[in-house]
Amino acid sequence: MRNLAVAICAALFLSACGTGQQTLILGRWEVENSPMKMTAEFNGDGTAKLAMLGQTVQGRYKLEGGELVWST
């Protein structure tokens, strides 16, 4: 599930790439028009929560070279 969540987030936030633009993804995001509910919450301190299929994963994130990098 973690890999799927990371892939979804990377696709959603690909336009917010670059070290100076990391602040563009801060806040709570929700997938619309999808058969499954997914939310992502990105904090300014580099921590985040992803919730999907009744599961929540907490970890750290950063944007590197146009990709969202996730670690737990």
CORURKA-V209769 format. One record per backbone hydrogen bond with DSSP energy under -1.0 kcal/mol. CO is the residue of the C=O (numbers start at 1). NH is the residue of the N-H. Records with the same first field share a line. If there is no record, write none. Layout:
CO=NH ; NH
//
This chain:
1=5
2=6
3=7
4=8
5=9
6=10
7=11
8=12
9=13
13=16
21=24
22=25
23=26
27=42
29=40
38=31
39=51
40=29
41=49
42=27
43=46
46=61
47=43
48=59
49=41
50=57
51=39
52=55
55=52
57=50
59=48
60=71
62=69
64=67
67=64
69=62
71=60
//
